[in-house]
Each structure stands twice: as C-alpha cells, then as structure tokens.
Amino acid sequence: MTCSTKIEIVASQILQNLSITGAWRTRFLLHLFDFWPALLGRYNFINLGRQGDFVEFTYRKHFDQPFDWLVFNLALVNNHSSEDLIIGLDPYYIPKAGKHTAGVGRFHSGKARRRLPAA
C-alpha cells in the first residue's frame, strides 16, 4: 500500500463522516491531497492545471470556496492519535533572525557546561 493510498483512505473516511462537503468537493479534495506533495515547480493554479487532473479554472473555483480545516484537522487528530498530545506554536511576530536571534554564533557544550563560540 503506497503512501498516497493511505492518505486517500484516511481523508475519505474523515470527509465521509463530516457533512461539510458534497461528492464533487470530496473528489476534488482527495485528488488534491494525493497530488499536492507530488507537484513539480511552483505551487500556483497554472501548474496545478498543467499537471493535475482538472483545468486551472476548477482549481481556482475550489480554492475560492471556504473549507473548515479546523473541523477536518480535529477529526484527523481524534481518529488517528493517542491521548497524549502536544501543541506547538510558532509566534511569527517575535523576531527570530538577524541581530535579535539569541545566541547567534554560539552553541552549548555539554562537556564545558556553557555556551561556546561557533568554530
């Protein structure tokens, strides 16, 4: 069983249980979940239309419609994870590059038990 087949099975089970999508939208999303990781080049509607199963207009039309990703992701987590969960956040508003980065050019040495300059 390939990875794309597993993705299709898991996604189709979730989309069938959720009543937020119709048959045509479900078919499109299943195609997209399988196709998106294999897309070559830039991720835009022109390349989707060239390399995918649908024309460019179809991709634009479906991306223009709202989809409740929170409900989909919660169903995915609830169905396929253990009870121990961790939430990781990356606050984009905190500067993490340039002069504001803590410890630039340094690393922690376990042997010396302190931060040393990078070699």
Residue pairs with C-beta under 8 A, 6 or more apart in sequence:
4 34
4 38
7 33
7 34
8 30
8 33
8 34
10 76
10 79
10 80
11 29
11 30
11 33
12 26
12 30
13 79
14 72
14 75
14 76
14 79
15 21
15 26
15 29
15 30
15 72
16 26
17 75
18 71
18 72
18 75
20 67
20 68
20 71
20 72
21 29
21 67
25 62
25 65
25 67
28 54
28 58
28 62
29 67
31 52
31 53
31 54
32 62
35 48
35 51
35 52
35 53
36 43
39 47
39 48
39 51
39 52
40 47
40 51
41 47
45 56
45 59
45 60
45 63
46 56
48 54
48 56
48 59
49 55
49 56
49 57
49 58
49 59
52 59
77 85
95 101
103 115
105 117
105 118
106 115
106 116
106 117
106 118
107 115
107 116
107 118
108 114
108 115
108 116
109 115
109 116
